[in-house]
Amino acid sequence: MKKITILSMAAMATATAFAQSVTYNHDSSKQNQITVMETGGGSLTPEFYYWMLHNSYRKSAAEKNKLGFRTLAGINLYNQVDDAEKIDSALTKRTEIEALNVADRQIDLAWLAESSKINGQLEKMKANIGHIVPTGGTINDKRRWEELYNMYRCAVKATKDAYMPNAQRKKEYLRIYADLTAQNETLLKYLVQLNTKNQTANLLAATNDRVVHKGNIISDAKSRWQENMKGVRGTAGAEDEDGDNGDGEESVNR
């Protein structure tokens, strides 16, 4: 165990000694090449090597340095500052507008203005639907109108939950109100028609059920005739007692 420890310490000491002994070896030819590539200054060395193997690169290396590209990139970046500020200002204004749009879409001010009218028409329709069967309508008619009533309630709920501005929402509410009012008028006319039909049927049924007693009618007519004849005879007797009219003719008041 002690031997392993001693060997490890010796290896670490050797590595430290080699690390401290490494020095920087300067290569002027590589430095010249990097200088030419970066700034265009200096010259490529050794001259004979580049003239022999890389003559075309030797002629244009100084012109193709990176300093010009860096300068142009800096200028372009400086010009982009104004564009970035314009974009930032536009996005800031757009954010403010969208914040107002979100607030306008989340607060339903149109319903506060139109709710009383729409709810009033819905209540009228519901009450009128309740009179269909008592007035003489069928269950199918009632179901059809109930489905229409539920459709309008669904339309109101969908409009309230929709993500739209209050101006558009108000237009939708007004359309629902106008259609709902027209359907209520149609339903009211239908109820009046049913009521008139029932009254007519009742009158016809009463006429058909009426029993005509012909014997009683004849007896009543005969009694009235006899009473009238008695009155006529009594008037004629009174005139005979008072006298004639001078020509020997009797006058009778009927």
C-alpha positions as CSV (number, residue, x, y, z in Angstrom):
1,M,0.0,0.0,0.0
2,K,2.9,2.3,0.9
3,K,4.6,1.5,-2.4
4,I,1.5,2.5,-4.4
5,T,1.3,5.8,-2.6
6,I,4.9,6.5,-3.2
7,L,4.6,5.7,-6.9
8,S,1.6,8.0,-7.2
9,M,3.4,10.9,-5.6
10,A,6.4,10.4,-7.9
11,A,4.2,10.4,-11.0
12,M,2.5,13.6,-9.9
13,A,5.8,15.3,-9.3
14,T,7.1,14.2,-12.7
15,A,4.0,15.6,-14.4
16,T,4.3,18.9,-12.6
17,A,8.0,19.1,-13.6
18,F,7.1,18.5,-17.3
19,A,4.3,21.0,-17.2
20,Q,6.5,23.7,-15.8
21,S,9.2,23.1,-18.4
22,V,6.8,23.8,-21.5
23,T,7.7,27.1,-23.1
24,Y,6.2,29.2,-25.9
25,N,7.9,28.7,-29.2
26,H,7.4,31.8,-31.5
27,D,6.9,31.1,-35.2
28,S,7.2,34.4,-37.1
29,S,6.0,32.9,-40.5
30,K,2.7,31.9,-38.9
31,Q,2.3,35.2,-37.2
32,N,2.9,37.0,-40.5
33,Q,0.3,34.9,-42.2
34,I,-2.3,35.6,-39.5
35,T,-1.5,39.3,-39.6
36,V,-2.0,39.3,-43.4
37,M,-5.3,37.4,-43.0
38,E,-6.7,39.6,-40.3
39,T,-5.5,43.1,-41.1
40,G,-3.8,42.9,-44.5
41,G,-0.5,44.2,-43.1
42,G,2.9,42.6,-43.2
43,S,4.1,40.0,-45.7
44,L,3.9,36.2,-46.2
45,T,7.1,34.4,-45.3
46,P,9.0,32.6,-46.5
47,E,8.6,34.4,-49.8
48,F,9.9,31.6,-51.9
49,Y,7.4,29.1,-50.4
50,Y,4.3,31.2,-51.2
51,W,5.7,32.3,-54.6
52,M,6.3,28.6,-55.5
53,L,3.2,26.9,-54.1
54,H,0.6,29.6,-53.4
55,N,1.4,32.4,-55.7
56,S,-2.3,33.4,-56.5
57,Y,-3.1,33.6,-52.8
58,R,0.1,35.6,-52.2
59,K,-1.1,38.3,-54.7
60,S,-4.6,38.7,-53.2
61,A,-4.1,37.8,-49.5
62,A,-3.6,41.4,-48.3
63,E,-6.8,42.6,-50.2
64,K,-8.9,39.8,-48.8
65,N,-8.3,40.5,-45.1
66,K,-11.0,40.3,-42.4
67,L,-10.6,43.8,-41.3
68,G,-12.8,45.2,-44.1
69,F,-15.5,42.6,-43.3
70,R,-15.4,43.5,-39.6
71,T,-15.7,47.2,-40.5
72,L,-18.7,46.6,-42.7
73,A,-20.3,44.3,-40.1
74,G,-19.9,47.0,-37.5
75,I,-21.4,49.7,-39.8
76,N,-24.4,47.4,-40.6
77,L,-24.9,46.7,-36.9
78,Y,-24.8,50.4,-36.2
79,N,-27.5,51.0,-38.8
80,Q,-29.6,48.3,-37.4
81,V,-29.9,50.2,-34.1
82,D,-32.4,52.6,-35.6
83,D,-34.4,49.7,-37.2
84,A,-34.4,47.9,-33.9
85,E,-35.7,51.0,-32.1
86,K,-38.4,51.4,-34.7
87,I,-39.4,47.8,-34.3
88,D,-39.4,48.1,-30.5
89,S,-41.6,51.3,-30.7
90,A,-44.0,49.6,-33.1
91,L,-44.2,46.5,-30.9
92,T,-44.8,48.6,-27.8
93,K,-47.7,50.4,-29.5
94,R,-49.1,47.2,-30.8
95,T,-48.9,45.7,-27.3
96,E,-50.9,48.7,-25.9
97,I,-53.5,48.3,-28.6
98,E,-53.8,44.5,-28.1
99,A,-54.1,45.1,-24.3
100,L,-57.1,47.4,-25.0
101,N,-58.5,44.8,-27.4
102,V,-58.2,42.1,-24.8
103,A,-59.9,44.2,-22.2
104,D,-62.6,45.1,-24.7
105,R,-63.2,41.4,-25.5
106,Q,-63.2,40.2,-21.9
107,I,-65.7,42.8,-20.5
108,D,-69.1,42.3,-22.1
109,L,-70.5,45.9,-22.1
110,A,-72.9,45.1,-24.9
111,W,-74.8,42.6,-22.8
112,L,-75.3,45.2,-20.1
113,A,-77.1,47.4,-22.6
114,E,-79.1,44.7,-24.5
115,S,-79.8,42.1,-21.8
116,S,-83.1,43.5,-20.6
117,K,-84.7,43.5,-24.1
118,I,-83.5,40.0,-25.1
119,N,-84.5,38.5,-21.7
120,G,-87.9,40.2,-22.0
121,Q,-88.5,38.6,-25.4
122,L,-87.3,35.2,-24.2
123,E,-89.7,35.4,-21.3
124,K,-92.6,36.3,-23.6
125,M,-91.7,33.4,-25.9
126,K,-91.6,31.0,-23.0
127,A,-95.0,32.2,-21.7
128,N,-96.5,31.9,-25.2
129,I,-95.2,28.4,-25.6
130,G,-96.9,27.5,-22.4
131,H,-100.3,28.5,-23.9
132,I,-100.0,26.4,-27.1
133,V,-101.4,23.1,-25.7
134,P,-104.2,24.8,-23.6
135,T,-105.3,26.8,-26.6
136,G,-105.6,23.7,-28.8
137,G,-102.1,23.1,-30.2
138,T,-100.4,19.8,-30.4
139,I,-97.4,18.5,-28.4
140,N,-95.3,18.5,-31.6
141,D,-96.0,22.2,-32.1
142,K,-94.9,22.9,-28.5
143,R,-91.7,20.9,-28.9
144,R,-90.9,22.7,-32.2
145,W,-91.2,26.1,-30.5
146,E,-89.3,24.9,-27.4
147,E,-86.4,23.9,-29.7
148,L,-86.5,27.4,-31.3
149,Y,-86.5,28.9,-27.8
150,N,-83.4,26.8,-26.8
151,M,-81.7,27.8,-30.0
152,Y,-82.0,31.5,-29.1
153,R,-80.7,30.8,-25.6
154,C,-77.7,29.0,-27.1
155,A,-77.1,31.9,-29.5
156,V,-77.0,34.3,-26.6
157,K,-74.6,32.2,-24.6
158,A,-72.3,31.6,-27.6
159,T,-72.2,35.4,-28.2
160,K,-71.4,36.1,-24.6
161,D,-68.6,33.5,-24.6
162,A,-67.2,34.6,-28.0
163,Y,-63.9,36.4,-28.2
164,M,-65.0,39.5,-30.1
165,P,-65.1,43.3,-29.5
166,N,-68.1,44.9,-28.0
167,A,-69.1,46.6,-31.2
168,Q,-69.4,43.3,-33.0
169,R,-71.0,41.7,-30.0
170,K,-73.7,44.4,-29.9
171,K,-74.5,43.8,-33.6
172,E,-75.0,40.1,-32.8
173,Y,-77.2,40.8,-29.9
174,L,-79.4,43.2,-32.0
175,R,-79.7,40.5,-34.7
176,I,-80.8,38.0,-32.1
177,Y,-83.3,40.5,-30.6
178,A,-84.8,41.3,-34.0
179,D,-85.2,37.7,-35.0
180,L,-86.6,36.8,-31.6
181,T,-89.2,39.6,-31.8
182,A,-90.3,38.4,-35.2
183,Q,-90.7,34.8,-34.0
184,N,-92.7,36.0,-31.0
185,E,-95.1,37.8,-33.3
186,T,-95.5,34.7,-35.4
187,L,-96.2,32.6,-32.3
188,L,-98.7,35.2,-31.0
189,K,-100.6,35.1,-34.4
190,Y,-100.5,31.3,-34.2
191,L,-102.1,31.4,-30.7
192,V,-104.8,33.8,-31.9
193,Q,-105.5,31.5,-34.8
194,L,-105.9,28.5,-32.5
195,N,-108.2,30.5,-30.2
196,T,-110.4,31.6,-33.0
197,K,-110.5,28.1,-34.3
198,N,-111.6,26.7,-30.9
199,Q,-114.3,29.4,-30.6
200,T,-115.7,28.6,-34.0
201,A,-115.7,24.9,-33.2
202,N,-117.5,25.5,-30.0
203,L,-120.2,27.6,-31.7
204,L,-120.7,25.0,-34.4
205,A,-120.9,22.3,-31.8
206,A,-123.5,24.3,-29.8
207,T,-125.6,24.8,-33.0
208,N,-125.4,21.1,-33.9
209,D,-126.4,20.0,-30.3
210,R,-129.5,22.3,-30.2
211,V,-132.8,20.5,-30.1
212,V,-135.7,22.1,-31.9
213,H,-139.1,21.4,-30.2
214,K,-141.5,22.1,-33.0
215,G,-144.6,21.2,-31.0
216,N,-143.8,23.9,-28.4
217,I,-143.1,26.4,-31.0
218,I,-146.5,25.8,-32.7
219,S,-148.3,25.9,-29.3
220,D,-146.7,29.2,-28.4
221,A,-147.6,30.7,-31.8
222,K,-151.2,29.5,-31.5
223,S,-151.5,31.0,-28.0
224,R,-150.2,34.4,-29.2
225,W,-152.7,34.3,-32.1
226,Q,-155.6,33.6,-29.9
227,E,-154.7,36.4,-27.5
228,N,-154.5,38.8,-30.5
229,M,-157.9,37.7,-31.8
230,K,-159.4,38.3,-28.4
231,G,-158.0,41.8,-28.4
232,V,-159.4,42.5,-31.8
233,R,-162.9,41.3,-30.9
234,G,-163.0,43.4,-27.8
235,T,-162.2,46.5,-29.7
236,A,-164.9,45.8,-32.3
237,G,-167.7,45.4,-29.6
238,A,-166.8,48.7,-28.1
239,E,-167.3,50.5,-31.4
240,D,-170.7,49.0,-31.9
241,E,-171.9,50.4,-28.7
242,D,-170.7,53.9,-29.4
243,G,-172.4,54.1,-32.9
244,D,-171.7,53.7,-36.6
245,N,-169.8,56.0,-38.9
246,G,-172.9,57.5,-40.8
247,D,-172.7,55.3,-43.8
248,G,-173.9,52.1,-42.1
249,E,-170.4,50.6,-42.2
250,E,-168.4,49.4,-39.2
251,S,-164.8,50.2,-38.8
252,V,-162.6,47.8,-37.0
253,N,-159.2,48.8,-35.5
254,R,-156.8,46.0,-35.7
